[in-house]
């Protein structure tokens, strides 16, 4: 379903559609229709007189809902820069599904993406971004208080010394020392 914007209120932009959505109908009670936005997932109760049937496939409806909500599909997050302790100073180089590559500042909307969560867990330096601003300092302090544990592993022709701490592993092989985070 498409929902007609309030005609007495100006549209967000001159070229914005007079309709928002598409929405998925959950239930109808008399003239009130409970609907869920296909992309954002928010539920609204809409009046039946301002609804219009969306004609198309579910995939077409999803693409239209992405545009309506000003959302884009993230293909990959390539790298980051800034201070992980201050979200307002963080930037991420992001490739979108349509091929665009943009340096995006940290935002609540961006941090809610599944790709962002996967990227943060793959980069140990971004440990503070796994938590909200109030909880992050407590988690970092707790992680720093964890003891460093030493283990030795002997493989054929090589001996590794592994130092593990809260978020990382330091390994050594032969005469070289590498820092690996897991």
N, C-alpha and C positions, 0 to 999 in steps of 0.2 A: 504494500500500500504506500502511496505517496500522501504527504500531508501538506495542505495549502498553508503557506505562511500567512500571518496576520496582515491583511491588505492595508490596514491603517498605519502599520509600522514600516518604515523604509527598509528595503532589502540590504543585507550587509555590503554588497557591491552592486554596481549598476548591472553587471552581467549575471548576477546570481539568479538561480532558478526560483520561480515563485513557489516551488514545492520543495520540501525536504524529504529525506528518506532515501531509499525505500525502507519500510518497516515490515516486520513479520507480525501477523496478528496472533495474539495469545488467546484472547477471549473477547466476547462482546456481551455487554449487559445493557439492554435497551439501546439507547443511542450513543453509549460510551464504548469505545473500542480500546482495549488494552493491547499496546503494540510494543515490540522490541526493535530497536535500531539494529540493522544487520551487522554493522561493523563495531559500533561503540558498545552495543549491548544494553544501553540504558532503556528502561521501560517507562512509557508514557501512556496516559489515558487521553485519547483523542476523540473529538466529536465526529460522528459519522458524516455530517454534512460537509466537512472540510477534507474528507478522504477521497482519493482517486486511485483506481486500480492500476498497478504497475503491470505492463504487458511485456513479457520477456522471460528469459530463463533465470534460474537462481544465480548463475554465474554473472549474468548481465546486471542483475539486481545488486550483487555484491560489489561489482566494479563501480556502479553508480553511487552506492552508499559510501565507498571509499572517497570518491570525489566530493560528495556532499559533506562528509565529516573532515575534509582536508587531510586525509590520511594516505600514506603511501607505503608500499611494501618494501621492506629493507632486504636487499639481497645479501649484503655483507658489510660488516664494520671492519675497515682495514687497519686503522691505528688511532691512537689518542694522543693528546698533549694537554698539559696543564697539571694542576695540583689535585690529586685524588682526595685530599683532605678538605678541599673547598670546591664543591660542585659548581659554583658559579664561574670558576676559572677553567673548567674542563671543556674540551672540544673533541669531536670525534669525526674522522673522515669516513663517510658512509656512502656506499654504492646502493642505489635504489633499483628496483626491478625494471624500471624503464631505461636504465643505463646511466642516469644522472649520478655524478659523484660530487658530494657536497661536504664541506666542513661545518658540522652542526654543533651549536653549543648544547650543553647539558640542559635538559628540560624534564619536567615530570612526565610529559607525554612520551618523550623519547625513551626515558628510563623504564617505562611500563612495557616496552616491546620485548618479546621473547628473545630476539636476536641480541638485544642489549644485555640481558641477563646472562646469556651464554658467553658473550664476549667478556663480561666482567669476571665470570668464573674461570675463564681461560687465561686471564692476565692477573697474576698474584698481586701486582702492584696496585691494582684497583680494588683490593680487599675492602676498603672503607665504603665503596659504592654499593656493596651488597646489602647495606643496612640503611635505615633512615638516619637523618642528621643527628637526632638525639641519642640513638643507640650505637652509632659507629664508634665514638671514642671509647665507650665501655668495652666493646668487642675487641678493638685494637689493643687496649691496655691488657685485657685478659689473655690475648694471644701472645703478647710480649712477655707475660709472666710465666708462660709454659716453659718447662726445661728443654734444653737442647739435648737430644739423645744421639749417641754415637753407636753405629752398628758396622760390622765388617762383613763383607760378602766376598768369598773367594770363588772366582770363576776360573776356568782353565786358562792359564798363562797371565791372569790379571787379578789384582786385588783392588777392591773398591772400598773406600771408607765413606760412609754415608752419615752426614749430620742432618738430622731432621729437627725442624722446629715448627711452630704453628702453621705457617703457610708455605714453607719452602723446603727444599732438599738441596744440600751441597754435596757434590760428588767429586772424587778425584780419581784419575786414571793415569797410571805410569807417572810421567813427570809433569803432566798438565793438570790444572785444576779448573773445573767448570762450575758455574753456578746455574743450577736448574731449579725452577719453581714448579711445583705440582699442586 
